[in-house]
Amino acid sequence: MADEKKDKKASKPAAKKETAKKDSKAKKAPAKKTESKKAAKKPAAKKDSKAKGKEKKAEGKAKKDSQAKKEPAKKAAPKKPAAPPVVKAKARYVRIAPRKARLIADQVRGMDIESARALLQFSPRGAAHPIHKLINSAAANAESNHDLVGDEMRVSSITVDEGPTLRRFRPRAMGRATPINKRTSHIAVALTPVED
């Protein structure tokens, strides 16, 4: 008797599961049909949009062709003259204060090399010597690296920047010490050919 009761209980849930499966299949089947209808409608819409897109492209090409015929051919832009070569030289860690070197640099800026050399050669200022050497170096760079005539150049720019400061101390009265700042400079020169 106990075995029969167990068989009945086991058969009831199995029957419920089967009916549940059938119901779910029945519900899913109509959904598939509607999906297939939507899918059938989509390709037609895509085809229409593609045809419209092709028509628009053809119209755009026709417009461009008509505009190209109306507009005269554009003239080639005149070539800009090449920028004159710039020859550079630098002197770094020059043992002179930048404030003193700038006094000479301001005098030389914009001059042609011949007059700059003459001014630096006879200047009583201490900064004239390193700047004179630097301008000669830049002229030599122009001759060897750029195939230019060194004497036909002018000082287009000259800058004096501050380098590191050497700090020293000097003994003073009553056991004190006073700082002495030995300043350095970075000098840069740029030469360009003289325009005729």
C-alpha positions as CSV (number, residue, x, y, z in Angstrom):
1,M,0.0,0.0,0.0
2,A,2.8,2.4,0.9
3,D,4.4,1.7,-2.5
4,E,1.2,2.6,-4.4
5,K,0.9,5.9,-2.5
6,K,4.5,6.8,-3.4
7,D,3.9,6.0,-7.1
8,K,0.7,8.2,-7.2
9,K,2.6,11.1,-5.6
10,A,5.5,10.8,-8.0
11,S,3.2,10.6,-11.0
12,K,1.2,13.8,-10.0
13,P,4.1,16.2,-10.1
14,A,5.4,14.7,-13.4
15,A,1.9,15.3,-14.9
16,K,1.9,18.9,-13.7
17,K,5.4,19.5,-15.2
18,E,4.3,18.2,-18.6
19,T,1.2,20.4,-18.7
20,A,3.3,23.4,-17.6
21,K,5.7,22.8,-20.4
22,K,2.9,22.6,-23.0
23,D,1.4,25.9,-21.7
24,S,4.7,27.6,-22.0
25,K,5.3,26.3,-25.5
26,A,1.8,27.5,-26.5
27,K,2.6,31.0,-25.2
28,K,6.0,31.1,-26.9
29,A,4.7,30.0,-30.3
30,P,2.6,33.1,-30.9
31,A,5.4,35.4,-29.9
32,K,7.7,33.7,-32.5
33,K,5.1,34.4,-35.2
34,T,4.9,38.1,-34.3
35,E,8.7,38.3,-34.3
36,S,8.9,36.8,-37.7
37,K,6.3,39.3,-38.9
38,K,8.5,42.2,-37.6
39,A,11.5,40.7,-39.2
40,A,9.6,40.5,-42.5
41,K,8.8,44.2,-42.3
42,K,12.3,45.4,-41.4
43,P,14.1,44.4,-44.6
44,A,11.6,46.3,-46.7
45,A,12.2,49.4,-44.6
46,K,15.9,49.0,-44.9
47,K,15.7,48.6,-48.6
48,D,13.6,51.8,-48.9
49,S,16.2,53.7,-46.8
50,K,19.1,52.4,-48.9
51,A,17.3,53.4,-52.1
52,K,16.7,56.9,-50.7
53,G,20.4,57.2,-49.6
54,K,21.6,56.2,-53.1
55,E,19.3,58.8,-54.7
56,K,20.6,61.5,-52.3
57,K,24.2,60.6,-53.2
58,A,23.5,60.8,-56.9
59,E,21.9,64.2,-56.4
60,G,24.8,65.5,-54.4
61,K,27.3,64.3,-57.1
62,A,25.3,66.1,-59.8
63,K,25.3,69.3,-57.8
64,K,29.1,69.1,-57.2
65,D,29.7,68.5,-60.9
66,S,27.6,71.5,-61.9
67,Q,29.3,73.7,-59.4
68,A,32.7,72.6,-60.6
69,K,31.8,73.5,-64.1
70,K,30.6,77.0,-63.1
71,E,33.7,77.9,-61.0
72,P,36.8,78.7,-62.9
73,A,40.0,76.8,-62.1
74,K,41.8,78.3,-59.1
75,K,45.2,79.8,-59.8
76,A,48.1,78.3,-58.0
77,A,49.2,80.4,-55.0
78,P,52.5,82.2,-55.4
79,K,55.3,80.6,-53.6
80,K,56.5,82.4,-50.5
81,P,60.2,83.3,-50.5
82,A,62.3,80.9,-48.3
83,A,63.1,82.3,-44.9
84,P,66.7,83.4,-44.6
85,P,68.9,80.9,-42.7
86,V,69.6,81.6,-39.0
87,V,73.1,80.8,-37.7
88,K,73.3,80.4,-33.9
89,A,76.1,80.2,-31.4
90,K,76.1,80.0,-27.6
91,A,78.6,80.7,-24.8
92,R,77.6,79.3,-21.5
93,Y,78.9,79.9,-18.0
94,V,80.8,83.0,-19.0
95,R,82.2,84.5,-15.8
96,I,80.7,88.0,-16.1
97,A,77.5,89.3,-14.5
98,P,74.5,89.3,-16.9
99,R,73.7,93.0,-16.1
100,K,77.2,94.0,-17.3
101,A,77.0,91.8,-20.4
102,R,73.6,93.2,-21.4
103,L,75.0,96.7,-21.7
104,I,77.3,95.5,-24.6
105,A,74.7,93.2,-26.1
106,D,72.3,96.1,-26.5
107,Q,74.9,98.1,-28.4
108,V,75.6,95.2,-30.8
109,R,72.1,94.0,-31.5
110,G,71.0,94.7,-35.1
111,M,74.4,95.7,-36.4
112,D,76.2,94.1,-39.3
113,I,79.3,92.0,-38.4
114,E,81.9,94.4,-39.6
115,S,80.7,97.3,-37.4
116,A,80.0,95.1,-34.5
117,R,83.5,93.7,-34.5
118,A,84.9,97.2,-34.7
119,L,82.8,98.4,-31.7
120,L,83.7,95.3,-29.6
121,Q,87.4,95.5,-30.4
122,F,87.8,99.0,-29.0
123,S,85.2,98.9,-26.2
124,P,86.7,99.3,-22.7
125,R,84.1,97.1,-21.1
126,G,85.1,93.6,-19.9
127,A,82.0,91.9,-21.5
128,A,83.1,93.0,-24.9
129,H,85.8,90.3,-25.2
130,P,83.6,87.2,-24.7
131,I,80.8,88.7,-26.9
132,H,83.4,89.4,-29.6
133,K,84.6,85.8,-29.5
134,L,81.0,84.6,-29.7
135,I,80.2,86.6,-32.8
136,N,83.3,85.4,-34.5
137,S,82.3,81.8,-33.7
138,A,78.8,82.4,-35.1
139,A,80.4,83.8,-38.3
140,A,82.6,80.7,-38.6
141,N,79.5,78.5,-38.1
142,A,77.8,80.3,-41.0
143,E,80.8,79.6,-43.3
144,S,81.4,76.0,-42.4
145,N,77.9,74.7,-41.8
146,H,75.7,76.8,-44.1
147,D,78.0,77.8,-46.9
148,L,77.4,81.5,-46.3
149,V,79.9,84.4,-46.3
150,G,80.7,85.2,-42.7
151,D,81.4,88.9,-43.3
152,E,78.0,89.5,-45.0
153,M,75.9,88.7,-41.9
154,R,74.2,90.8,-39.3
155,V,73.4,90.2,-35.6
156,S,69.6,89.5,-35.7
157,S,69.4,88.7,-32.0
158,I,71.6,88.5,-29.0
159,T,70.4,87.4,-25.5
160,V,72.1,87.3,-22.2
161,D,70.6,85.0,-19.6
162,E,71.6,84.4,-16.0
163,G,73.7,81.3,-15.2
164,P,74.5,79.8,-11.8
165,T,75.9,82.0,-9.1
166,L,79.1,81.1,-7.3
167,R,78.7,82.1,-3.7
168,R,81.9,83.1,-1.8
169,F,82.3,84.8,1.6
170,R,84.7,87.5,2.7
171,P,85.8,87.9,6.4
172,R,84.8,91.2,7.9
173,A,85.3,93.0,11.2
174,M,84.3,91.5,14.6
175,G,84.3,88.0,13.2
176,R,81.6,88.5,10.7
177,A,81.5,87.2,7.1
178,T,79.9,89.0,4.0
179,P,78.7,87.1,1.0
180,I,80.2,87.7,-2.5
181,N,78.1,86.5,-5.4
182,K,80.2,85.7,-8.5
183,R,77.5,85.7,-11.2
184,T,77.7,83.8,-14.6
185,S,76.0,84.4,-17.9
186,H,74.7,82.3,-20.8
187,I,75.0,84.4,-24.0
188,A,73.3,83.4,-27.3
189,V,73.8,85.0,-30.7
190,A,71.8,84.5,-33.9
191,L,73.1,85.8,-37.3
192,T,71.2,86.2,-40.5
193,P,72.4,87.2,-44.0
194,V,72.3,90.9,-44.9
195,E,69.4,91.7,-47.2
196,D,70.5,93.4,-50.4
